[in-house]
Amino acid sequence: MSGKAPLDYQLNTSFGSKRDTLSKVLIDPILVFSLLSVLVFGLFVLFSANGQLTSMVFRQSIYIVIGLLLMFFISRLDQSVYKSFLMHLFWIGLILLIWVLLFPAEGYKTDRWVDLGFISFQPSEVLRLLLPLAAASYLTRSQRRPSVKDWCIVLSAILVSSFLIYLQPDLGTSLIVLASGCIPVFLAGFSLLAIFILIALILISSPFLWANLTPYMQQRVITLFNPESDLLGAGWNISQSKTAIGSGGFMGKGYLSGTQSQLDFIPESHSDFIFSVIGEEFGFLGIILLFLVYGIILYRVFKIAFNSSTEFSRLTVSTIGFIFLIYILINVSMTVGTLPVVGLPLPLISQGGTSILIHLVAFGFVLSMKKRETW
Amino acid sequence: MSKFLNLDRESKAQRQLQKRSVFLFLLVSLLGIVTLFQIVKLTILDSILYTTLSDENRIISVPIYPSRGLIKLSNDEIVVENIVSQALTMVPAKTLDIEKTLRELRVDLVIDEEQLLAFEERIINKPSRYERVVIVENLSPEQIARFSVEKDKWPGLSIEARLMRFNLLGHLFSHVLGYVGQINPEEIEDSEDFSYPLSFLIGKTGVEKTYEEDMRGGVGYKTIEVDVNGKEIRELDRVVPNKGSDVYLSLDKELQKLARKELAGRKGAVVALNPNTGFIKALVSSPDFNPNILNKTESGDIETIFNDLDSPLFNRAISGNYPPASTIKPFIGLLGLKEGEIDWNTTIEDEGFFQLNEDGRKYRGWKEDGHGKVNLSKSIIVSSDVFFYQLAAQLTVDRIAAFLKQFGFGLKTGVDLYAEVEGILPDRKWKLGAIGESWFVGDTLNIGIGQGYISCTPLQLAVAISSIATRGKIYKPKVVAKIGEEHIEKELIFEISSINQTDWSKLENSMVSVISDWRGTAYNLAEIAENKIAGKTGTAQIKSLTDEELTVREEYEDVRQEESNRDHALFVGYGPIPEPELTVVVIVENGESGSAVAAPIAQKLIDNYLRRKKLNVR
């Protein structure tokens, strides 16, 4: 490591003490303020999407506050504190996954929830972020390049988790967990040749996989390619969501004035389809502005990743960055009809405590790894 | 050397990470570009198409609510029906300037300000601006005409026909039937199996509340196509709602009328029921109210009803706590027999007072000079306090409380009406908890004559007294005899088996003598009575008389100056003997005399009931 202080630090000192303390407290003020603005915007959208009920917004705010506190707490930690601990978190996720299969929670239609009495959540949602983080920390736990054994262990952990989620049955989340797990593997330098072989294998076995899908899942994939064929059935979600976004036009219909969302034409408008509410009420302009802020967040995350000092922090932070990017992309794509509906919330905006907490915790890790850099 | 190698590996890994990141980013961007193009296509290129689609997107599902079940008498006469009322409603989201609209309404439709203010309050608590809210109910034909002339001015307003509740007999059954009102948020949350809309009318008290689920029925749906303004174009599908069931009362209208007339607006309550089944024939609480004002089908000031100091909404028959006074004596006597403390020949000398020990406090009877030699039978007939002081002292509170509980004292009867209270059946534990003192023998003596801490509702008394008529069988009192086509069965809730038949009939004979014996406290009934009944008078003291210098009579003269301090008049009875068909309990607050005020009402009720019954049989 060179003895020169990083550029950021040099710039900061020249800007007087006020900016200095701000970056000391927030570590990366631009990143933190961008996150805050998306969160606050999300609360407003949630109010509109929930039939203007304040109780849901209130509950979400509580999760946000808890998430932010966790984020600031984690950002104060040194990466050596949690590095070895992070990969073991995977076991917790795995135990919860097996738990839901053995003891399904009552009251929900599917057996995807864990009910701990004071809180209930979907372990698959926790695993979506835990798995790639655990994989990243496992692959960089020593100075050496990962051995063949290491790759095998990580890959089997990924496969076992996504298979368990597939059993729930939740194909969409299972594929997302699979993809998220593969991100750190790919970034850590998994052999390109092996990747090609694996892809070829999947392509060959795909007809067999298709036959094994439940009719409900087959229907979901079919609907993607021709949603209009089944207007009142499975295609309803996509076509209503497209109508909402399309009718929003360039400027949008205005806050609280989206007829599609206010008249309950959009199903799940507060969770997975919240992007349609944004599109309808804020239009193309609103969407682009939101993307811009998301872009700033991503830019800061990757900047932190590439300037980071250890291989562990570089891999972990860029993994978090990619996961954030991919989740936004998947959610938006399914809302506008370019991907199948897989049931993934829009990061930092959709209603749901687990998703908010997990994302903010991840940003806590990102911030803590930047902090090491400025010292 | 090794350090150098390590550094080299690290920078190599760093370069690889960056390369792979860029590659992955480009890969992801492919999807990003497709999606971004789709967004541009939706919001800009095809926006007009989707705007049209959105406007045409008007196939909605509307719930259809069934009309509420009616309330009828057993002879099919309708007591509560649904009437159509024209209500002015608003969709807030479609009204540009709500304040201005309301101002215009005040002038153009002559809607009074208070109603508009109430509406503004309601609209503040609304979660959705797209749901229709009622501004005012019951538009007059003139208001409807004025509205139709100018309706284009207000696109968000419309007149909607709503079914409202109208009680045909007004005051008569007010406490039994109760009233309906707009559902409140807690009630919406509490109902799990039925999703009520915001402006739904739900039973708030009485039968309207108890039988809410039976009368409201099941909701249906229609799928309709609407235009841009939300007006129905055509109906596509319909699931018919299940109509609510009609509810049939066990109450006897004539008896109820008579009881209400006899109470003549005085504060009090009358309960009449069939001792052999528990079905209630009359339940009057006075003063009462006009339920239609609360149902909003008759004009009148709701606030006046709520703020009336005589509390007309309070159902004294099931929520009023009264000392049973001397009407408790038959039960204490029964316990004495059962426990062997006395038999029918046990005689004591009633000198007008009772002392626990020679120079202790004098517990005075209501008659200064006493009743002379009295046994149980005579003590009931003349209502000797001294006899029951002594008996109670022998029995102790533990045995008294346990025994009275069997007759339902201190317990809710379980009548099918809300807001029933359980009264107070005091014992050692109760007093320690409620008063914070330990039990004194004096407290036991007071229970012996139905005074002190003990209290009960008129309905509880009626159920307890009925058990003498049925020789120990206690039935759950009910006001509804039939729901839809389904008859409700009588329900035996307890049977007292520890009393032998001779004791029951001798007790009944004593209670008959209360009226027929010249010494009886209700001998005044003998003149008017058409039927032989068994009964017991009671005079409940409001203020305890403890001044030993004055006689009871002298002291009371002073107390009665204040009307609210005057004694309550009680009478319990059943008839005809030997085959009782009706139990009647009458309580007249501050009525002073159980025999002169309460007893004649009971006798008239029983006579009236039987007279009509005979006519019908013929």
Interface residues (C-beta under 8 A of the other chain):
Chain A: G51 Q52 L53 Q143 R145 I183 F186 L187 A188 G189 Q240 K242 T243 A244 I245 G246 S247 G248 G249 F250 L256 T259 Q260 Q262 L263 F265 G279 G283 F284 I287 F302 A305 F306 E311 R314 L315 S318 F322 L325 I326 L329 V332 S333 V336 G337 T338 L339
Chain B: N6 R9 E10 A13 Q14 Q16 L17 Q18 R20 S21 L24 F25 V28 L31 G32 V34 T35 Q38 I39 V40 L42 T43 I44 D46 S47 L49 Y50 T51 L53 S54 D55 N57 I60 A93 P127 S128 R129 Y130
